[in-house]
């Protein structure tokens, strides 16, 4: 598996803010770390899928 990219912290802050609003509480450091790693992995998978969509089978 490829390594995920690092993104601008503004993208992480957006998803952290979203979950804090949804759960009506601040996330702790561990939750933020797991969320950021999940975000990076999700973006990697999304990018790989977009590349494969354009390729013939």
C-alpha positions as CSV (number, residue, x, y, z in Angstrom):
1,X,0.0,0.0,0.0
2,X,1.2,3.5,-0.8
3,X,1.8,6.0,2.0
4,X,-0.8,8.7,2.5
5,X,0.2,12.3,1.8
6,X,0.4,15.1,4.4
7,X,-2.3,17.7,3.9
8,X,-2.7,21.3,4.9
9,X,-3.8,21.4,8.6
10,X,-6.9,23.4,7.5
11,X,-8.3,20.2,6.1
12,X,-7.8,18.3,9.3
13,X,-9.3,21.2,11.3
14,X,-12.4,21.0,9.2
15,X,-13.0,17.4,9.9
16,X,-12.1,17.7,13.6
17,X,-14.6,20.6,13.9
18,X,-17.3,18.6,12.1
19,X,-17.0,15.7,14.6
20,X,-16.8,18.0,17.6
21,X,-20.0,19.7,16.5
22,X,-21.7,16.3,15.7
23,X,-20.7,14.8,19.1
24,X,-21.2,18.1,21.0
25,X,-17.8,17.8,22.7
26,X,-14.1,18.5,22.0
27,X,-12.1,15.6,20.8
28,X,-9.1,14.4,22.8
29,X,-5.6,14.2,21.3
30,X,-5.9,10.4,20.6
31,X,-9.3,10.9,18.8
32,X,-7.8,13.7,16.7
33,X,-4.8,11.6,15.8
34,X,-6.9,8.6,14.7
35,X,-9.3,10.9,12.8
36,X,-6.3,12.6,10.9
37,X,-4.8,9.2,10.0
38,X,-8.3,8.0,8.8
39,X,-8.7,11.2,6.8
40,X,-5.3,10.7,5.1
41,X,-6.1,7.1,4.3
42,X,-9.5,8.0,2.9
43,X,-8.1,10.6,0.7
44,X,-5.5,8.1,-0.6
45,X,-8.2,5.5,-1.4
46,X,-10.3,8.2,-3.1
47,X,-7.4,9.3,-5.2
48,X,-6.5,5.7,-6.2
49,X,-10.2,5.1,-7.2
50,X,-10.3,8.2,-9.3
51,X,-7.2,7.0,-11.2
52,X,-8.8,3.6,-11.8
53,X,-12.1,5.0,-13.1
54,X,-10.4,6.4,-16.2
55,X,-8.7,3.1,-17.0
56,X,-10.2,0.5,-19.3
57,X,-10.6,-3.0,-17.8
